[in-house]
Amino acid sequence: MQLDQPLSEKEFDELDSFLLSDRSPEDAMTMDILHGYLTAIAIGPETIMPAEWLKKVWGKEETDVPKFKHEKEEQRIVELIMRFMNEVLVTFEVAPKEFEPLFVEHEHEGQTLIDAEAWCWGFWEGMELRPGSWDPIWESEVGDLMRPIYLLGADEIEEEELPLVEDPVKAHKLAQELEANLPAIYKFWVPRRKPAVETVKRDEPKVGRNDDCPCGSGKKFKKCHGADSAE
């Protein structure tokens, strides 16, 4: 995979078409939702491996899997998604203030406005992979940076907050505020970001039977707690 290459316009359309096709699950992410999702994973509190986050692109259920024609097509689509992710990562690492969220534009009363709702849904899905890990920023002095994401992306908001998102002009302003806040959100997590934790499944005991018992008794494991296990 040439992961360092950003998607061309043709490749963007190719991935977009597949996500919208009948061969993708009904709940598969669209490009704007996917972009928000990848952004949350890229700038958030913890490194998450593709093996975990990739399957959520297709839906929340284990049965939500795409119908690839063949292995080559699967490799192609996964490569496009990975390069889409890498573009997000590289932009934040090199020039975070130049990052542009994939918002939708629409016409309203003669004005061209931006709609960040779908992007924020995706960002929220990304946060849900590690919900508790995001608490430090919500509880910090810069917690207000997250407010546009909450208003536009949360499943439920307070009734008195609804006018802020139901009015297209106000929602447009929230989207602008969100875009301006993203570099600061990224900056907050840089010194706090945790590396990925890889779970290794072992077929054998972690402690060899001829090793010293980890309890500190000085005995061999097989003659100490290993003997208990054998019994």
N, C-alpha and C positions, 0 to 999 in steps of 0.2 A: 504493500500500500504506500502511495506517495502522500502521506498525511500532511505534509507541509504545503501542499497546493490547495489554495482556496477553490471553492466550487466556481466553475464558469457559469454563465447565465444558462447555457444549455444543460449543464449538469444539475443546476438548481431546479430547472423545470422538470428534469428527469426524475429527481427525487420527489418533487411535489406531485407529479402525476402518479407515481407509484403509491404514495401515501393516500391519495384520493381515489385510487382504483378499487375495484371490487375484490382484488386479491389481498388488500390490506383489511384487517379486522375493522368492524364498524366503529370501534372506539379508538382507532389509531390516531395519533397526533397529526395535526396539519402543520405546515411549515412554521407558522407564527407561534403556535403552541410549543412546537419542538424547540424553537429558538429560545423561548423563555425558559423552558425546562433545562436546556443545556447551559444557559447562562447561570442559573441557580447552582447547578452542579460545578461549574467552572470557578465561580467566585465565592462559594459558600465555605462553611466552617470545616469541612472534612473532605478529603479526597475519596471519591467513590469510583470503583472500578467499572469499566464498561459492561462486564459480565452481569452486573447488578442493574445498572440503569438502562441498558439497551432494551431489555425485554419490556420495560414499562412504556416504551415508545408505542407499542402495539396495543396497549390496553392494560387494565388493572388485573384481569383474570389470567390464570395460567393457560387457559384455552385460547386466549387472544394471540394467535400467531399468524403471520402472513403466509400466503400460498405462493411460494416461489416456484417458478417453472423448473428451475434446476439449480444446482449448487453454484454455478457461475453467477447466476443472477443474484443469489443471496449474498455472495461475496461482494458483488458490485454495489448493492444497496447499503450493506454494512459499511463499505468503504466510504460511500458518499456521506453517510451519517457521521462517521468518525472524522472526516475532513471538515464537515460543518461544525463539529465540536471543536476541532483543533483551531479553526479560524477564530472562534470565540476566545479560546485560551490565549492564543498568540496576541490578539488585539489587546486584551487586558494586560498582558505581560509587557508589551512594547509601548502601547499608546492608549491607556484606558479612557482618556477623554475623547478619543475618536470613535469609541464603540457606538454603534447605531443599532438599537433594538429593531426587530422586524415588526413594526406596527402596521396596521391596516389604515389606508386612507379612505375617506368617504366624503360625499358632498352633503352639506347641511345648510339650507337657506342661503345658497350662493357661496358658501365658504368651504374650503377643503380642510377637513379636520382629521386628526389621527385618533384611532381607536386602539387602545393598548389592552383591552380586556382579555382577548384570547392569549396574548403574550404573557400576561400576568397569571392566567390560569396555569400555563405551562410552568412559570417560575414557581408557583405555589406547589405544583406537583413535584418539582425538584426539591423544594424544602421538605416536603412530606417524606422524602427518603430518609431524612435525619431530623425530624421535627424538634426534638429537645436540644439538638446542637445549635439551633439558631437563637436560643433564649438570650445569650449574652448581648446580641445587638438590639433585641427588642427592649431589654432592660437597661441599656446603656444611655449615655447622654446624647447619642446620635440615633436613638430609636425612631425619631420622626422621619428619618430617611426611608423607613420601610412603610410608612403610611400609605403612599400611593399603591404599592403592591398589595397591601391588605385591602384597601377599598375596592380595587379593580379585580383582585384575584381570589379573595377568600370566598368560601361557599356561602357564608352568612356574615352580614354586617348589621350594625344597629339601624333601626328604622329611620332615625333622624339623619343617618348618613346617606340614605338612598338618593336624595336629590343631587348629591355630589357626583354620582355615577350615572344617573338616569338622564341628566341634562348633557347633551352632546358637547356643548362648549366647555362645561366644567370638567367633563371627562377628558377632553382634549388637553386642558391645562394640567390635569393630573398626570397625563402621559408625558407631557413636557417636563414636569417636575421629576417624574420617575427617571427619565433619561439623564437628567442633570445629576441625579443622586447616585447613579450606578457606580461611577468611579470611586466615590466616597465609601460605598458599601464594600466594594472590592478592597479598598485600602484598609478598612476596619479589620477584614479577615486575614490579610496577608501575614501579620505576625502571629496570628492565633490558629491558623489552618493546621489541621492534624493530618498526618499521612494516612494512607489507606491501611486498614487492618485486614490482613489476609488470613482466612481460616483454613488451616491445613488438616485434612482428615487423615488420621493415622490408623493403619491396620495393626500396628503393634503397640505395646505399652510405651508410654513416653520414657519410663525409666527401665533400663535393662535389668534383668534379674541378677546380674553379677555386679551391678553398680551399687555404690553406697546408697542406703535408703535416705530419701530427702527429709525424713523426719529428724535427722541429726543424731540418731542413736549410735552411729559408728558401725552398725552392722550392715551386711549386704542386704539389698532389697529382698532377695529371695528368702532370707532368714528372719526378716522383720515384717513390714507391712505386706510384702509380696507373699509371705506364708499365709497371712490372713486372707488374701485374695484367692489363693489356691484352695484354701479350705472352703 
